[in-house]
Structure formats: C-alpha cells, structure tokens
Amino acid sequence: MHAVLPIWLVPLSLTVLFWAAAIVWPSVDDGVSYQLRLVVLALVRFSAATAATLLVWLAYFIWLFVAGDV
C-alpha cells in the first residue's frame, strides 16, 4: 500500500526550503564598519526567496487550474 501525500506539500516544502536557505545562508563579513554590503546582500537573498516563493505557488495554482481541481 502506497502512502499518498497531498500535492500542496510540494510548494509548501519548497517555500520552507527557500526561506530556510535565505535565512541561514552565510554572509561574508569583511570587518568593515559600514555594513551596507551585508544589508544589500540580505535584501537580495530575501527578494530572491520572495520571488521564488511566488513563482512556486503561481505554478501550483496554474497546475490546479489546468488539472481542473479548482
């Protein structure tokens, strides 16, 4: 007997993965007192995680619509 997982676990798992990577991804500290570079890199990581999350959920809802489940 096979265990069938709900399809919504795929985008949810990818969302958790993207945000975990954005949060724990190491940032380089050059010892510079003015940390603008670190702020910019953090904004880029969070923007990328947001964009990836939106794209994954958009693909999921498009798939639901095409499959006729909505």
C-alpha positions as CSV (number, residue, x, y, z in Angstrom):
1,M,0.0,0.0,0.0
2,H,1.4,3.4,-1.0
3,A,1.1,6.5,1.1
4,V,-0.2,9.3,-1.0
5,L,0.9,12.7,0.1
6,P,-1.2,15.8,-0.5
7,I,0.0,17.7,-3.6
8,W,0.2,21.0,-1.6
9,L,3.1,19.6,0.3
10,V,5.4,20.2,-2.7
11,P,5.0,24.0,-2.9
12,L,4.9,24.2,0.9
13,S,8.2,22.3,1.2
14,L,9.8,24.4,-1.5
15,T,8.7,27.5,0.3
16,V,10.2,26.3,3.6
17,L,13.4,25.4,1.8
18,F,13.8,28.7,0.0
19,W,13.2,30.7,3.2
20,A,15.5,28.5,5.3
21,A,18.2,29.0,2.7
22,A,17.6,32.8,2.7
23,I,17.9,32.9,6.5
24,V,20.8,30.6,7.2
25,W,22.9,31.3,4.0
26,P,26.3,32.5,5.3
27,S,27.2,36.1,4.6
28,V,30.7,37.3,4.4
29,D,31.9,39.8,7.0
30,D,34.9,41.7,5.7
31,G,35.4,43.5,9.0
32,V,34.2,46.8,7.5
33,S,32.5,49.1,10.0
34,Y,30.0,50.3,7.4
35,Q,27.9,47.2,6.7
36,L,25.9,48.4,3.6
37,R,27.2,45.4,1.6
38,L,25.7,43.0,4.1
39,V,22.4,44.8,4.1
40,V,22.3,44.7,0.3
41,L,23.1,41.0,0.2
42,A,20.4,40.3,2.7
43,L,17.9,42.2,0.7
44,V,18.9,40.3,-2.5
45,R,18.5,37.0,-0.7
46,F,15.1,37.8,0.7
47,S,14.0,39.3,-2.6
48,A,15.1,36.1,-4.3
49,A,13.3,33.9,-1.7
50,T,10.1,36.0,-2.2
51,A,10.2,35.8,-5.9
52,A,10.9,32.0,-5.8
53,T,8.0,31.5,-3.4
54,L,5.6,33.5,-5.5
55,L,6.7,31.6,-8.7
56,V,6.3,28.2,-7.0
57,W,2.8,29.0,-5.7
58,L,1.8,30.5,-9.0
59,A,2.9,27.3,-10.8
60,Y,1.0,25.3,-8.2
61,F,-2.2,27.2,-8.7
62,I,-1.8,27.1,-12.5
63,W,-1.4,23.4,-12.3
64,L,-4.5,23.1,-10.1
65,F,-6.5,25.2,-12.6
66,V,-5.2,23.2,-15.6
67,A,-5.9,19.9,-13.8
68,G,-9.5,21.1,-13.1
69,D,-9.2,20.9,-9.3
70,V,-10.2,24.5,-8.7
